[in-house]
């Protein structure tokens, strides 16, 4: 019986390997369809909201109120109640936790921080929803002007674009061949776009920490792609498929290790900033598995085949 199970497993592995080895051109459709759907989601997001991401107060301006609290609350219900009193404004409510217990609540609203009447209305709405009388000293308040928030957002996007451009230039300078270099750049771009689309679908509001996570994702993304391209193009031992399998063993070990570390950090930490960074990295790492080992592999194999037909040995 055990021998039959083993034989069945070997048969499944062999069938999957045959598909991966022989049908790589067809498999290329999967990452490109996913990329198209991600771009479509971002386009819909722009059409619906006028922006390609859900920005929090730190990137568009507004007021953040932090209230120490030692009781469980329904953050969704409170958010709904406060939102009803501020139509046309984005309101977000989240709890602060320490050692598993609620220690506070944070309320963010994209209202005019210079309008004292609006701030007072927000405090009154929070008091009513939490069923407590808020007095000075019972809460902390942080105001980010709309112009300052826009400035943070603009500068963050510039930093992200510059980092991506320089990454592309370094890749081009190292490989000095267009197709493999563009495959790496495309994979990194795909990882970021897919991560952004998923974050939008989850309704996560991106702050400055989220932009930092996308910067980190550039490094994570190109790591496995460069490993793959170096082994396929620079090494000579074995067949191209042997080099790809060797790259998968090393690259997947790195990626799985990173996924485990990021997941643990996301579960253990009580910081919403770290949680957001870890969430974006986690989505990006899963996207990188698809874009490296199917998209990039497929493009590299097509490139190598065409070179072989021209008599160039790789």
C-alpha positions as CSV (number, residue, x, y, z in Angstrom):
1,X,0.0,0.0,0.0
2,X,2.8,2.4,0.9
3,X,4.6,1.6,-2.3
4,X,1.5,2.5,-4.3
5,X,1.2,5.8,-2.5
6,X,4.8,6.5,-3.2
7,X,4.5,5.6,-6.8
8,X,1.4,7.8,-7.1
9,X,3.3,10.8,-5.6
10,X,6.1,10.2,-8.0
11,X,3.7,10.1,-10.9
12,X,2.1,13.4,-9.8
13,X,5.5,15.0,-9.4
14,X,6.6,13.8,-12.8
15,X,3.4,15.0,-14.4
16,X,3.9,18.5,-12.8
17,X,7.5,18.6,-13.9
18,X,6.6,17.7,-17.5
19,X,4.0,20.5,-17.6
20,X,6.6,22.9,-16.1
21,X,9.3,21.7,-18.5
22,X,7.3,21.4,-21.7
23,X,4.4,23.9,-21.4
24,X,6.4,26.9,-20.1
25,X,5.1,29.1,-23.0
26,X,1.5,28.3,-22.1
27,X,2.3,28.8,-18.4
28,X,3.5,32.3,-19.2
29,X,-0.2,33.3,-19.7
30,X,-0.8,32.9,-15.9
31,X,1.5,35.7,-14.6
32,X,0.5,38.0,-17.5
33,X,-3.2,37.5,-16.8
34,X,-2.6,38.2,-13.1
35,X,-0.6,41.3,-14.0
36,X,-3.4,42.4,-16.3
37,X,-6.1,41.9,-13.6
38,X,-3.9,43.8,-11.1
39,X,-3.6,46.8,-13.5
40,X,-7.3,46.6,-14.2
41,X,-8.0,46.8,-10.4
42,X,-5.7,49.9,-10.1
43,X,-7.4,51.5,-13.1
44,X,-10.8,50.9,-11.5
45,X,-9.4,52.3,-8.2
46,X,-8.4,55.5,-10.0
47,X,-11.7,55.8,-11.8
48,X,-13.6,55.3,-8.5
49,X,-11.6,57.4,-6.1
50,X,-9.3,59.5,-8.3
51,X,-6.2,57.9,-6.7
52,X,-4.4,54.6,-7.3
53,X,-4.2,53.8,-3.6
54,X,-6.1,54.3,-0.4
55,X,-4.0,56.9,1.4
56,X,-4.2,57.4,5.1
57,X,-3.9,60.7,7.0
58,X,-0.1,60.8,6.8
59,X,-0.2,61.0,3.0
60,X,-3.2,63.2,2.4
61,X,-3.6,65.3,5.6
62,X,-6.2,65.1,8.3
63,X,-6.6,64.5,12.1
64,X,-5.5,61.5,14.1
65,X,-7.0,61.1,17.6
66,X,-5.5,58.5,20.0
67,X,-7.5,57.5,23.1
68,X,-6.1,55.2,25.9
69,X,-8.7,52.5,26.5
70,X,-8.8,49.2,28.4
71,X,-11.9,47.6,27.1
72,X,-12.8,45.6,24.0
73,X,-14.7,47.6,21.3
74,X,-16.3,47.0,17.9
75,X,-14.0,49.1,15.8
76,X,-16.2,48.5,12.7
77,X,-19.3,49.7,14.4
78,X,-17.6,52.8,15.8
79,X,-16.1,53.6,12.4
80,X,-19.6,53.4,10.8
81,X,-21.1,55.6,13.5
82,X,-18.4,58.3,13.1
83,X,-18.5,58.1,9.3
84,X,-22.2,58.7,9.2
85,X,-21.6,62.1,10.9
86,X,-18.9,63.0,8.4
87,X,-20.3,62.2,5.0
88,X,-17.7,62.7,2.2
89,X,-14.8,62.1,4.5
90,X,-12.7,59.0,5.0
91,X,-12.8,57.8,8.6
92,X,-10.7,54.9,9.9
93,X,-10.8,53.3,13.4
94,X,-8.3,50.8,14.7
95,X,-7.4,49.4,18.1
96,X,-4.0,49.4,19.8
97,X,-3.1,46.2,21.6
98,X,-0.4,45.3,24.1
99,X,0.2,41.7,25.2
100,X,-3.1,40.7,23.5
101,X,-5.3,43.2,25.3
102,X,-6.7,46.5,24.0
103,X,-4.9,49.5,25.4
104,X,-6.2,52.2,23.1
105,X,-8.1,53.2,20.0
106,X,-6.9,55.4,17.1
107,X,-9.4,57.4,15.0
108,X,-8.3,59.0,11.7
109,X,-10.3,61.4,9.6
110,X,-9.3,63.4,6.6
111,X,-10.9,66.6,7.9
112,X,-9.4,70.1,7.9
113,X,-7.0,70.2,10.8
114,X,-7.2,74.0,10.9
115,X,-11.0,73.9,11.4
116,X,-11.5,73.9,15.1
117,X,-15.2,73.3,14.7
118,X,-14.6,70.1,12.7
119,X,-12.1,68.8,15.2
120,X,-14.6,69.4,18.0
121,X,-17.3,67.7,16.0
122,X,-15.0,64.7,15.6
123,X,-14.2,64.6,19.3
124,X,-17.9,64.7,20.1
125,X,-18.6,61.9,17.6
126,X,-15.8,59.8,19.2
127,X,-17.1,60.5,22.7
128,X,-20.6,59.4,21.7
129,X,-19.5,56.2,19.9
130,X,-17.2,55.2,22.8
131,X,-19.8,56.3,25.4
132,X,-17.2,58.3,27.4
133,X,-16.7,61.9,28.1
134,X,-13.4,63.0,26.5
135,X,-11.6,65.8,28.3
136,X,-8.2,67.4,27.6
137,X,-5.5,65.0,28.7
138,X,-7.7,62.0,27.9
139,X,-6.5,61.8,24.3
140,X,-3.7,62.8,22.0
141,X,-4.3,64.6,18.8
142,X,-2.1,64.9,15.7
143,X,-2.8,67.2,12.8
144,X,-1.3,66.8,9.3
145,X,-2.0,69.6,6.9
146,X,-3.3,68.6,3.4
147,X,-0.4,70.4,1.7
148,X,2.1,68.6,3.9
149,X,0.4,65.2,3.3
150,X,0.5,65.8,-0.4
151,X,4.2,66.8,-0.2
152,X,5.0,63.5,1.7
153,X,3.1,61.5,-0.9
154,X,4.8,63.2,-3.8
155,X,8.3,62.9,-2.4
156,X,7.6,59.2,-1.5
157,X,6.6,58.4,-5.0
158,X,9.7,60.2,-6.4
159,X,11.9,58.2,-4.0
160,X,10.2,55.0,-5.2
161,X,10.5,55.8,-8.8
162,X,14.2,56.8,-8.5
163,X,14.9,53.5,-6.6
164,X,13.2,51.5,-9.3
165,X,15.1,53.3,-12.1
166,X,18.5,52.9,-10.5
167,X,17.7,49.2,-9.9
168,X,16.9,48.8,-13.6
169,X,20.2,50.6,-14.5
170,X,22.3,48.4,-12.3
171,X,20.6,45.3,-13.7
172,X,21.2,46.5,-17.3
173,X,24.8,47.4,-16.5
174,X,25.5,43.9,-15.0
175,X,23.9,41.7,-17.6
176,X,24.4,44.0,-20.6
177,X,21.7,42.2,-22.6
178,X,18.2,43.7,-23.0
179,X,15.9,40.7,-22.7
180,X,17.2,39.1,-19.5
181,X,17.5,42.6,-17.9
182,X,13.9,43.6,-18.9
183,X,12.7,40.2,-17.6
184,X,14.1,41.0,-14.1
185,X,12.7,44.6,-14.2
186,X,9.3,43.3,-15.4
187,X,9.2,40.7,-12.6
188,X,9.9,43.4,-10.0
189,X,7.3,45.7,-11.5
190,X,4.8,42.9,-11.5
191,X,5.4,42.1,-7.8
192,X,4.8,45.7,-6.9
193,X,1.6,46.1,-9.0
194,X,0.1,42.8,-7.7
195,X,0.9,43.7,-4.1
196,X,-0.7,47.2,-4.6
197,X,-3.8,45.7,-6.2
198,X,-4.3,43.2,-3.4
199,X,-3.8,45.9,-0.8
200,X,-6.4,48.0,-2.5
201,X,-8.9,45.1,-2.6
202,X,-8.3,44.6,1.2
203,X,-9.1,48.2,1.8
204,X,-5.8,48.9,3.6
205,X,-5.0,52.6,3.9
206,X,-1.3,53.1,2.9
207,X,0.8,55.5,5.0
208,X,4.5,56.4,4.8
209,X,5.4,53.0,6.2
210,X,3.6,51.4,3.2
211,X,5.7,53.3,0.7
212,X,8.8,52.1,2.6
213,X,7.5,48.6,2.3
214,X,7.3,48.9,-1.5
215,X,10.9,50.2,-1.5
216,X,11.9,47.1,0.4
217,X,10.0,45.0,-2.0
218,X,12.1,46.1,-4.9
219,X,15.1,44.5,-3.2
220,X,13.3,41.3,-2.3
221,X,11.9,41.0,-5.9
222,X,15.2,41.3,-7.8
223,X,17.1,39.0,-5.5
224,X,15.7,35.7,-6.8
225,X,15.4,37.0,-10.4
226,X,19.1,37.9,-10.4
227,X,20.0,34.5,-8.9
228,X,18.0,32.8,-11.7
229,X,19.5,34.9,-14.5
230,X,23.1,34.5,-13.3
231,X,22.8,30.7,-13.1
232,X,21.1,30.3,-16.4
233,X,23.2,32.8,-18.4
234,X,26.6,32.9,-16.7
235,X,27.1,29.3,-15.7
236,X,27.9,26.5,-18.2
237,X,27.5,23.2,-16.2
238,X,24.4,21.1,-17.0
239,X,21.5,21.9,-19.2
240,X,19.4,25.1,-19.0
241,X,16.7,23.2,-17.1
242,X,19.3,21.8,-14.7
243,X,20.4,25.4,-13.9
244,X,16.7,26.5,-13.5
245,X,16.0,23.6,-11.0
246,X,19.2,24.5,-9.1
247,X,18.0,28.1,-8.9
248,X,14.5,27.1,-7.7
249,X,16.0,25.1,-4.8
250,X,18.1,28.0,-3.6
251,X,15.6,30.7,-4.5
252,X,12.6,29.0,-2.9
253,X,14.6,28.4,0.3
254,X,15.3,32.1,0.5
255,X,11.7,33.1,-0.3
256,X,10.1,30.6,2.1
257,X,12.4,31.7,4.9
258,X,11.5,35.3,4.2
259,X,7.8,34.4,4.2
260,X,8.0,32.6,7.5
261,X,10.0,35.5,9.1
262,X,7.6,38.2,7.8
263,X,4.5,36.2,8.9
264,X,5.8,35.7,12.4
265,X,6.7,39.4,12.6
266,X,3.2,40.4,11.4
267,X,1.5,38.1,14.0
268,X,3.7,39.0,17.0
269,X,4.0,42.8,16.6
270,X,1.5,45.1,18.1
271,X,2.6,48.0,15.9
272,X,0.2,48.9,13.0
273,X,3.2,50.4,11.1
274,X,5.2,47.1,11.2
275,X,2.0,45.1,10.4
276,X,1.5,47.2,7.3
277,X,5.1,46.8,6.1
278,X,5.0,43.0,6.8
279,X,1.6,42.6,5.0
280,X,2.9,44.3,1.8
281,X,6.1,42.3,1.9
282,X,4.2,39.0,2.4
283,X,1.9,39.7,-0.6
284,X,4.9,40.7,-2.7
285,X,6.8,37.6,-1.8
286,X,4.0,35.3,-2.9
287,X,3.7,37.3,-6.1
288,X,7.4,36.9,-6.6
289,X,7.1,33.1,-6.6
290,X,4.8,33.4,-9.6
291,X,6.7,36.1,-11.4
292,X,10.2,34.6,-10.9
293,X,9.6,30.9,-11.4
294,X,7.0,31.1,-14.2
295,X,7.2,34.5,-15.9
296,X,11.0,35.1,-15.7
297,X,11.8,31.4,-16.4
298,X,9.6,31.4,-19.4
299,X,11.1,34.6,-20.9
300,X,14.6,33.3,-20.2
301,X,14.0,30.0,-21.9
302,X,12.5,31.6,-25.0
303,X,15.6,33.9,-25.1
304,X,18.0,31.0,-24.7
305,X,16.2,29.0,-27.4
306,X,16.4,31.9,-29.9
307,X,20.1,32.3,-29.1
308,X,20.7,28.6,-29.7
309,X,19.0,28.8,-33.1
310,X,21.5,31.5,-34.0
311,X,24.3,29.3,-33.0
312,X,25.1,31.1,-29.7
313,X,25.8,28.6,-26.9
314,X,24.4,29.5,-23.5
